[in-house]
Amino acid sequence: MIPRHCLRKAIRVLMLSPLYFRLTVAARQQLIKEFCQTYFTESP
């Protein structure tokens, strides 16, 4: 499960893009999930 603080930060950053609002809800959810996995995972 993705931490709530990660979701908020991801949405805040992604909302800066005008293309974000053209996506479907399912596409937005997938983008947020991928964003969090890329930028908020702990590196070894």
C-alpha positions as CSV (number, residue, x, y, z in Angstrom):
1,M,0.0,0.0,0.0
2,I,1.2,3.5,-0.8
3,P,1.6,5.9,2.1
4,R,-0.9,8.7,2.3
5,H,1.8,11.4,2.4
6,C,3.2,10.0,-0.9
7,L,-0.1,10.2,-2.6
8,R,-0.6,13.8,-1.6
9,K,2.8,14.9,-2.8
10,A,2.4,13.0,-6.0
11,I,-1.0,14.6,-6.7
12,R,0.4,18.0,-5.9
13,V,3.2,17.6,-8.4
14,L,1.1,16.0,-11.1
15,M,-1.6,18.6,-10.9
16,L,1.0,21.2,-12.2
17,S,0.7,19.5,-15.6
18,P,-2.3,20.5,-17.7
19,L,-2.3,17.0,-19.3
20,Y,-3.1,15.5,-15.9
21,F,-6.7,16.8,-16.1
22,R,-7.2,15.3,-19.6
23,L,-6.6,11.8,-18.2
24,T,-9.4,9.4,-17.1
25,V,-9.7,8.7,-13.4
26,A,-8.2,5.2,-14.0
27,A,-5.3,6.7,-15.9
28,R,-4.7,9.2,-13.1
29,Q,-4.6,6.5,-10.5
30,Q,-2.1,4.5,-12.5
31,L,0.1,7.6,-13.0
32,I,0.0,8.4,-9.3
33,K,0.9,4.8,-8.4
34,E,3.8,4.8,-10.9
35,F,5.0,8.2,-9.7
36,C,5.1,7.0,-6.0
37,Q,6.9,3.8,-6.9
38,T,9.5,5.7,-8.9
39,Y,10.2,8.7,-6.5
40,F,9.2,7.5,-3.1
41,T,10.7,4.1,-2.7
42,E,13.6,3.6,-0.4
43,S,16.9,2.9,-2.2
44,P,19.1,0.2,-0.8
